[in-house]
Amino acid sequence: MNIKNTHKSIIKEYKVSQDVYIALLDNNTAATDTILKGIDKRYIQFYFCTKGSLTFNFNNGIYKINLTEGRSFLFYYPSLDLPLSLNIHADSKVCIVVLSIEKLYQLFAEHGIQDNFISNINLKQFYQEKISTPQIQLALNQIEENNMAPQFERLYLIGKMYELFTLYFSSPTIEETEQNPFISNVVQAKKIKEIRNMLLENLTNPPSIKEIVQRYSISEYLLKDGFKKLYNNTVYGLILDKKLEIAKARLEEGELKVKEIAFELGYENPSHFIAAFKKKYGITPKQFTKTLE
């Protein structure tokens, strides 16, 4: 599973079978431990907090989800690999079960199990948090306390994994199931970054807000809100700032006149360029060049 930790949690990892992994993480220290792992879009992942609490950090910590003792978190997103930073708080434990979606399909198909969740799982992303039943907690405790001889350990864990999935999916009600709020935000952020990169490639002739909205299938509100949250700027404010950064670099090179730089950056009237430069840097382009002498 390629789990990396930054402190001193006890980590036990088991490859139960092809594309099936179980990991037990025990932070018995007085400090929060950070666990780093990649989330492969081929895998569905189950996190069972058996003691204390956890915090999931997505998109460089912009989006967080907390999980407390006695609760579980299911995560599956079929179209995007997402890096995960997991904070295991002091004196906390988590059991992680990871398997490929193909393996989960196979398990259900082999035993003739029909389940709406499995049937629809590839249609959209899933975030599901629910309470672990006493039966699930007992199975988790037995996995944690496993002291089987090495030659029987893998068989024991396979049996416990089957038991865990049976208890999990046979639960009569699915509590607190919803589209993961951070997922839409992560995808939105990815789209905003794509738009930013496109704008930086078209500084002298950027598309209008209407054209951006149509091309990237995004609402004007989400476009503007995304730029504000990610870059603390407006769409055209970001373009202007980049233009002026380039202008400053050109002036430092000393090869072009102010007018030539203005035209290069798409200004039809150099006076508009001069005014924008002064507003940002507090001096005119000509005054700036004199500071370089």
C-alpha positions in Angstrom: 0.0 0.0 0.0 3.1 2.2 0.2 2.1 3.9 3.5 4.7 6.4 4.8 4.5 7.9 8.3 6.4 10.9 9.7 6.4 9.9 13.4 6.2 6.7 15.3 2.9 4.9 14.8 3.0 1.2 14.7 2.1 0.1 11.2 1.3 -3.5 10.2 0.5 -4.2 6.6 -0.8 -7.4 5.1 -1.2 -8.3 1.4 -4.2 -10.7 1.9 -4.5 -11.6 -1.8 -4.1 -10.1 -5.2 -5.3 -6.5 -5.0 -6.4 -6.8 -1.4 -4.6 -5.1 1.5 -5.2 -4.7 5.2 -3.2 -2.2 7.3 -3.4 -1.6 11.1 -2.1 1.7 12.3 -1.7 2.4 16.0 -0.5 5.8 17.2 0.2 5.1 20.9 2.2 8.3 21.2 1.2 11.7 22.7 1.5 13.5 19.3 -0.5 13.5 16.1 1.1 11.3 13.4 0.9 12.0 9.7 0.5 9.1 7.3 1.0 9.7 3.6 -0.3 7.5 0.9 -1.4 7.7 -2.7 -5.0 6.9 -3.6 -5.1 4.8 -6.7 -8.4 5.3 -8.6 -8.6 1.5 -9.1 -9.2 0.9 -5.4 -12.1 1.2 -3.0 -10.9 2.0 0.5 -12.4 1.5 3.9 -11.2 3.2 7.0 -12.4 2.0 10.4 -11.5 4.2 13.4 -11.2 1.8 16.4 -9.8 4.3 18.9 -9.5 8.1 19.2 -9.9 10.1 16.0 -8.5 10.8 12.5 -8.4 13.6 10.1 -8.3 13.1 6.3 -6.6 15.9 4.4 -7.2 16.2 0.7 -5.9 18.6 -1.9 -2.9 19.8 0.2 -5.1 20.2 3.3 -7.6 22.5 1.8 -10.4 19.9 2.5 -10.6 17.9 5.7 -12.8 15.1 7.0 -12.8 14.0 10.6 -13.5 10.5 11.7 -14.0 9.5 15.3 -13.9 6.2 17.2 -16.6 3.7 16.2 -17.2 5.1 12.8 -16.1 4.1 9.3 -15.2 6.0 6.1 -15.6 4.5 2.6 -13.8 6.3 -0.2 -14.0 5.6 -3.9 -13.3 8.0 -6.8 -13.0 6.2 -10.2 -11.6 9.0 -12.4 -8.8 10.6 -10.4 -5.8 9.5 -8.3 -5.7 11.7 -5.2 -2.9 11.9 -2.6 -4.0 11.5 1.0 -2.5 12.9 4.1 -4.0 11.2 7.1 -3.6 12.6 10.6 -3.8 9.9 13.3 -4.3 11.8 16.5 -2.7 10.9 19.8 -3.7 7.5 21.2 -5.7 6.5 18.2 -6.0 3.5 15.9 -7.4 2.8 12.4 -7.9 -0.3 10.4 -7.6 0.2 6.6 -9.0 -2.3 4.1 -8.1 -1.6 0.5 -9.1 -3.7 -2.6 -9.6 -3.1 -6.3 -13.1 -2.5 -7.4 -12.7 -5.5 -9.8 -12.0 -7.7 -6.8 -15.1 -6.4 -4.9 -17.2 -7.1 -8.0 -15.7 -10.6 -8.1 -16.5 -11.3 -4.5 -20.1 -10.4 -4.9 -20.5 -12.2 -8.2 -19.0 -15.4 -6.9 -21.7 -15.6 -4.2 -24.6 -14.3 -6.3 -25.0 -11.2 -4.2 -27.0 -8.3 -5.8 -26.4 -5.0 -4.2 -27.4 -1.5 -5.4 -24.3 0.0 -4.1 -22.1 -2.4 -6.1 -24.2 -2.0 -9.2 -24.0 1.8 -9.2 -20.5 2.3 -7.8 -18.8 3.0 -11.1 -21.3 5.7 -12.1 -20.1 8.3 -9.6 -17.7 9.0 -6.8 -18.6 7.9 -3.3 -18.0 9.1 0.2 -19.8 7.2 2.9 -19.5 7.6 6.6 -21.4 5.3 9.0 -21.4 3.9 12.5 -19.6 0.6 13.0 -22.1 -1.9 14.4 -21.0 -3.9 17.5 -20.5 -6.9 15.2 -18.1 -4.9 13.0 -16.3 -3.6 16.0 -15.8 -7.2 17.3 -14.4 -8.3 13.9 -12.1 -5.3 13.9 -10.9 -6.1 17.4 -10.2 -9.7 16.4 -8.2 -8.5 13.4 -6.2 -6.2 15.7 -5.6 -8.9 18.3 -4.6 -11.5 15.7 -1.9 -13.8 17.0 -2.1 -16.6 14.5 0.9 -18.6 13.5 2.4 -17.1 10.3 1.3 -20.0 8.1 -2.4 -19.5 9.1 -2.4 -15.7 9.3 -3.3 -15.0 5.7 -6.1 -17.5 5.7 -7.4 -16.0 9.0 -7.4 -12.4 7.5 -9.2 -13.5 4.4 -11.9 -15.0 6.5 -12.1 -11.8 8.6 -12.2 -9.6 5.5 -15.2 -11.7 4.2 -16.9 -11.3 7.6 -16.2 -7.5 7.6 -17.6 -7.0 4.2 -20.7 -9.1 4.9 -21.4 -7.1 8.0 -20.7 -3.8 6.3 -22.8 -4.3 3.2 -25.7 -6.2 4.9 -26.3 -3.2 7.2 -30.0 -2.4 6.9 -29.5 1.3 6.6 -26.7 3.4 5.2 -26.2 6.4 7.4 -24.9 9.7 6.4 -24.3 8.7 2.8 -23.7 11.6 0.5 -21.5 12.9 -2.3 -18.2 13.8 -0.7 -18.1 17.6 -0.6 -14.3 17.7 -1.0 -14.5 15.6 -4.2 -16.4 18.1 -6.1 -14.1 20.8 -4.8 -11.0 18.9 -5.8 -12.4 18.4 -9.3 -13.4 22.0 -9.4 -9.9 23.1 -8.3 -8.4 20.9 -11.1 -10.7 22.7 -13.6 -9.8 26.1 -12.3 -6.1 25.3 -12.6 -6.6 24.2 -16.2 -8.4 27.5 -16.9 -5.5 29.4 -15.2 -2.9 27.6 -17.4 -5.0 28.4 -20.5 -5.1 32.1 -19.6 -1.4 32.3 -19.0 -0.9 30.9 -22.5 -3.2 33.5 -23.9 -2.3 36.6 -22.0 -2.4 39.0 -25.0 -5.8 37.8 -26.2 -7.6 36.1 -23.3 -11.1 34.7 -23.8 -14.1 36.4 -22.2 -15.8 35.1 -19.0 -18.7 33.9 -21.2 -16.3 32.0 -23.5 -14.5 30.4 -20.5 -17.8 29.3 -18.9 -19.0 27.7 -22.2 -15.6 26.1 -23.0 -15.1 24.5 -19.6 -18.7 23.8 -18.6 -18.5 25.8 -15.4 -20.8 28.4 -13.9 -19.6 32.0 -13.8 -20.1 31.9 -10.0 -17.9 28.8 -9.5 -15.3 30.3 -11.9 -15.0 33.5 -10.0 -15.3 31.8 -6.6 -12.6 29.3 -7.6 -10.1 32.0 -8.6 -10.8 33.8 -5.4 -10.2 30.7 -3.2 -7.2 29.3 -5.1 -5.4 32.4 -6.2 -7.0 35.2 -4.0 -7.6 37.1 -7.3 -10.1 37.7 -10.0 -9.8 36.1 -13.4 -8.7 39.2 -15.1 -6.8 40.4 -12.0 -4.6 37.3 -12.4 -4.0 38.0 -16.0 -3.1 41.6 -15.3 -0.7 40.6 -12.5 1.1 38.2 -14.8 1.3 40.8 -17.6 2.9 43.3 -15.2 5.3 40.7 -13.9 6.4 40.0 -17.5 6.6 43.8 -18.2 8.9 44.3 -15.2 11.2 41.5 -16.4 11.3 43.1 -19.9 12.2 46.5 -18.4 15.0 44.8 -16.4 16.3 43.3 -19.6 16.5 46.8 -21.1 16.1 45.7 -24.7 12.6 47.1 -25.4 11.0 50.5 -25.0 8.0 51.1 -22.8 5.7 51.4 -25.8 7.1 48.2 -27.3 6.5 46.3 -24.1 2.9 47.6 -23.9 2.2 46.4 -27.5 3.8 43.1 -26.8 1.5 42.5 -23.9 -1.6 43.3 -25.9 -2.2 46.9 -24.8 -3.6 49.0 -27.6 -2.9 52.2 -25.7 0.5 52.4 -23.8 -1.0 54.9 -21.4 -3.3 52.1 -20.1 -0.2 50.0 -19.5 1.7 52.8 -17.7 -1.3 53.4 -15.4 -1.6 49.7 -14.6 2.1 49.4 -13.9 2.1 52.4 -11.6 -1.0 51.2 -9.7 0.8 47.8 -9.0 4.3 49.0 -8.4 3.9 52.6 -7.2 6.1 54.0 -10.0 5.8 54.4 -13.8 7.8 52.0 -16.1 10.1 54.9 -17.0 10.8 55.6 -13.3 11.4 52.0 -12.8 14.0 51.8 -15.5 15.9 54.7 -13.9 16.2 52.7 -10.7 18.1 50.1 -12.7 20.8 52.6 -13.8 
